[in-house]
């Protein structure tokens, strides 16, 4: 086992653990980190998607065991994202990498700002308890497309867009962890069909990501405040975006 593989295993576990604390996938940080380690951007994207899939399956398993998951609220997001994720992956495969990188930077900035400054309702009785179809479906369309285009899973879009519609942030964290594996895997299959994956890296990264996502979700719900963790993640995303801007320009 070479040094790069060991580093990827450690990153997959550590980042999956930390980002599961905030209810989103770790690909947002894993992809730029892999590119800095010398992994081509075209290979880093499907790796990020696969790690997102496995880590959020671990998080969802924890949510199901603890009966925190609202399945009906997540179904429209999942169905729409499964359809749109391959479209985004195909677009990302055919347009110049520099354009995708610029879109990725914009996504990092948006996600960081939302995590740092967006606040949901302060009172529990103001949260919605219904299960609409149209709003979550539109969220799934947007999240699915960007999941495939950038390899990020779409969780950092699903959470703020659903909270903007008035849903409880804790409920949405579980719904997001439930939806991300579907959009991520749908886009990953598209990249695999185009030959843009390394199965050796995925085999090692997948197991460590599952463990990190499962443990991160358990720690978040039992010992930590999600709001505090999301602010930390927001700072990390903003720093990554600035680094990528300096590297690109």
C-alpha positions as CSV (number, residue, x, y, z in Angstrom):
1,X,0.0,0.0,0.0
2,X,1.6,3.3,-1.1
3,X,1.6,6.5,0.9
4,X,-1.0,8.2,-1.3
5,X,-3.5,5.4,-0.6
6,X,-2.9,5.6,3.2
7,X,-3.4,9.4,3.1
8,X,-6.7,9.0,1.1
9,X,-7.9,6.4,3.7
10,X,-7.2,8.8,6.6
11,X,-8.8,11.8,4.7
12,X,-11.9,9.7,3.9
13,X,-12.4,8.7,7.5
14,X,-11.5,12.0,9.1
15,X,-13.5,14.3,6.7
16,X,-16.5,11.9,6.6
17,X,-16.5,12.1,10.4
18,X,-16.3,15.9,10.6
19,X,-18.8,16.6,7.9
20,X,-21.3,14.1,9.2
21,X,-21.3,16.3,12.3
22,X,-22.9,19.0,10.1
23,X,-25.2,16.6,8.2
24,X,-23.4,17.0,4.8
25,X,-21.0,14.9,2.7
26,X,-17.2,15.4,2.8
27,X,-16.6,15.7,-0.9
28,X,-16.6,19.5,-0.7
29,X,-13.3,19.3,1.1
30,X,-12.0,15.9,-0.2
31,X,-12.0,16.9,-3.8
32,X,-9.8,20.0,-3.6
33,X,-7.6,18.1,-1.1
34,X,-7.1,15.2,-3.5
35,X,-6.2,17.6,-6.3
36,X,-3.5,19.3,-4.1
37,X,-2.1,15.8,-3.5
38,X,-1.7,15.3,-7.2
39,X,-4.9,13.4,-8.0
40,X,-6.4,14.7,-11.3
41,X,-9.6,16.7,-10.9
42,X,-11.4,14.3,-13.2
43,X,-10.5,11.4,-10.9
44,X,-11.1,13.3,-7.7
45,X,-14.7,14.1,-8.5
46,X,-15.9,10.4,-8.8
47,X,-13.8,9.6,-5.7
48,X,-15.6,12.3,-3.8
49,X,-19.0,11.0,-5.0
50,X,-18.2,7.5,-3.9
51,X,-17.0,8.6,-0.5
52,X,-20.2,10.7,-0.1
53,X,-22.3,7.7,-1.0
54,X,-20.7,5.4,1.5
55,X,-20.2,7.9,4.4
56,X,-23.8,9.1,4.2
57,X,-25.1,5.6,4.1
58,X,-23.3,5.2,7.4
59,X,-25.0,8.4,8.7
60,X,-28.4,7.3,7.5
61,X,-28.0,3.9,9.1
62,X,-27.4,5.7,12.4
63,X,-30.5,8.0,11.8
64,X,-32.7,5.0,11.0
65,X,-31.6,3.2,14.2
66,X,-32.4,6.2,16.3
67,X,-35.7,6.8,14.4
68,X,-34.8,10.4,13.3
69,X,-35.5,10.0,9.6
70,X,-38.6,11.3,7.8
71,X,-38.7,9.0,4.7
72,X,-41.7,10.7,3.0
73,X,-40.0,14.1,3.1
74,X,-36.9,12.8,1.5
75,X,-38.4,10.8,-1.4
76,X,-39.1,13.7,-3.8
77,X,-35.6,15.0,-3.3
78,X,-34.1,11.5,-4.0
79,X,-36.2,10.9,-7.2
80,X,-35.4,14.2,-8.7
81,X,-31.7,14.1,-7.8
82,X,-31.2,10.6,-9.2
83,X,-32.5,11.8,-12.6
84,X,-30.5,15.0,-12.7
85,X,-27.2,13.8,-11.3
86,X,-26.1,11.9,-14.5
87,X,-27.0,15.0,-16.5
88,X,-24.7,17.0,-14.4
89,X,-21.9,14.4,-14.6
90,X,-22.2,14.3,-18.4
91,X,-22.0,18.1,-18.6
92,X,-19.0,18.1,-16.3
93,X,-17.3,15.5,-18.5
94,X,-17.6,17.5,-21.7
95,X,-17.0,21.1,-20.7
96,X,-13.5,22.5,-20.0
97,X,-12.1,21.6,-16.5
98,X,-11.4,25.3,-15.8
99,X,-15.1,26.1,-16.1
100,X,-16.0,23.3,-13.7
101,X,-13.3,24.5,-11.3
102,X,-14.9,28.0,-11.3
103,X,-18.3,26.5,-10.7
104,X,-16.8,24.5,-7.8
105,X,-15.3,27.6,-6.2
106,X,-18.7,29.3,-6.5
107,X,-20.3,26.3,-4.8
108,X,-17.8,26.4,-2.0
109,X,-18.4,30.1,-1.4
110,X,-22.2,29.7,-1.4
111,X,-22.1,26.7,0.9
112,X,-19.7,28.4,3.3
113,X,-21.8,31.6,3.5
114,X,-25.0,29.6,4.1
115,X,-23.3,27.6,6.9
116,X,-21.9,30.7,8.5
117,X,-24.8,33.2,8.3
118,X,-28.0,31.4,7.5
119,X,-30.3,30.8,10.5
120,X,-33.5,28.8,10.6
121,X,-36.5,29.6,12.8
122,X,-35.7,30.2,16.4
123,X,-38.9,28.6,17.7
124,X,-39.7,24.9,17.4
125,X,-43.5,25.6,16.8
126,X,-42.7,27.6,13.7
127,X,-41.3,24.6,11.8
128,X,-43.3,22.9,9.1
129,X,-44.7,19.4,9.7
130,X,-46.2,18.8,6.3
131,X,-44.6,16.8,3.5
132,X,-45.0,18.7,0.2
133,X,-43.8,17.5,-3.2
134,X,-43.1,20.5,-5.3
135,X,-40.5,22.3,-3.1
136,X,-38.4,19.2,-2.3
137,X,-38.6,18.1,-5.9
138,X,-37.1,21.4,-7.1
139,X,-34.4,21.1,-4.4
140,X,-33.6,17.6,-5.7
141,X,-33.3,18.9,-9.3
142,X,-30.8,21.6,-8.3
143,X,-28.9,19.4,-5.9
144,X,-28.8,16.5,-8.3
145,X,-27.4,18.5,-11.2
146,X,-24.6,20.1,-9.1
147,X,-23.9,16.8,-7.5
148,X,-23.0,15.3,-10.9
149,X,-21.3,18.4,-12.2
150,X,-19.0,19.0,-9.3
151,X,-18.9,15.6,-7.5
152,X,-20.1,17.1,-4.2
153,X,-23.3,15.1,-3.5
154,X,-25.5,18.2,-3.2
155,X,-25.9,18.0,0.6
156,X,-24.7,21.6,1.1
157,X,-27.5,22.7,-1.2
158,X,-30.2,20.5,0.2
159,X,-29.9,21.6,3.8
160,X,-30.2,25.4,3.3
161,X,-32.8,25.2,0.6
162,X,-35.0,23.0,2.7
163,X,-34.5,25.1,5.8
164,X,-35.5,28.1,3.8
165,X,-38.8,26.4,3.2
166,X,-39.4,26.3,7.0
167,X,-38.4,22.8,8.0
168,X,-36.7,21.8,11.2
169,X,-32.8,21.9,10.7
170,X,-32.4,18.7,12.7
171,X,-34.9,16.9,10.6
172,X,-33.3,18.2,7.5
173,X,-29.9,17.0,8.6
174,X,-31.3,13.4,8.6
175,X,-33.1,13.9,5.3
176,X,-30.0,15.3,3.7
177,X,-27.9,12.3,4.8
178,X,-30.6,10.1,3.4
179,X,-30.8,11.9,0.0
180,X,-27.0,12.4,-0.7
181,X,-26.1,8.7,-1.3
182,X,-28.7,8.5,-4.1
183,X,-27.6,11.5,-6.0
184,X,-23.9,10.8,-5.4
185,X,-24.2,7.2,-6.5
186,X,-26.2,8.1,-9.6
187,X,-23.5,10.5,-10.7
188,X,-20.8,8.1,-9.7
189,X,-22.2,5.4,-12.0
190,X,-22.1,7.9,-14.9
191,X,-18.4,8.7,-14.2
192,X,-17.7,4.9,-13.9
193,X,-19.4,4.3,-17.3
194,X,-17.1,7.0,-18.8
195,X,-14.1,5.3,-17.3
196,X,-13.1,8.1,-14.8
197,X,-12.6,6.0,-11.6
198,X,-9.9,4.2,-9.8
199,X,-11.4,1.1,-8.2
200,X,-8.3,0.6,-6.0
201,X,-8.7,4.0,-4.4
202,X,-12.5,3.5,-4.0
203,X,-12.1,0.1,-2.3
204,X,-9.9,1.6,0.5
205,X,-11.7,5.0,0.7
206,X,-15.2,3.5,0.9
207,X,-14.8,1.5,4.1
208,X,-13.1,4.3,6.0
209,X,-15.8,6.7,4.8
210,X,-18.6,4.5,6.1
211,X,-17.0,4.3,9.5
212,X,-16.4,8.1,9.6
213,X,-20.0,9.0,8.6
214,X,-21.6,6.6,11.1
215,X,-19.5,7.7,14.0
216,X,-19.8,11.4,13.1
217,X,-23.6,11.2,13.1
218,X,-23.7,9.5,16.5
219,X,-21.4,12.0,18.0
220,X,-23.3,15.0,16.5
221,X,-26.7,13.9,17.9
222,X,-25.4,12.9,21.3
223,X,-22.7,15.3,22.3
224,X,-22.5,18.3,20.0
225,X,-24.5,21.3,18.8
226,X,-25.0,21.1,15.0
227,X,-25.0,24.9,14.7
228,X,-21.5,25.2,16.2
229,X,-20.1,22.5,13.9
230,X,-21.7,24.1,10.8
231,X,-20.0,27.4,11.6
232,X,-16.7,25.6,11.8
233,X,-17.4,23.8,8.4
234,X,-18.4,27.2,6.9
235,X,-15.0,28.7,7.8
236,X,-13.2,25.6,6.3
237,X,-15.2,25.9,3.1
238,X,-14.4,29.6,2.7
239,X,-10.7,29.0,3.2
240,X,-10.7,26.3,0.6
241,X,-12.5,28.5,-1.8
242,X,-10.0,31.3,-1.4
243,X,-7.1,28.8,-1.9
244,X,-8.6,27.5,-5.1
245,X,-9.1,31.0,-6.3
246,X,-5.5,31.9,-5.8
247,X,-4.4,28.6,-7.5
248,X,-6.8,29.0,-10.5
249,X,-6.0,32.7,-11.2
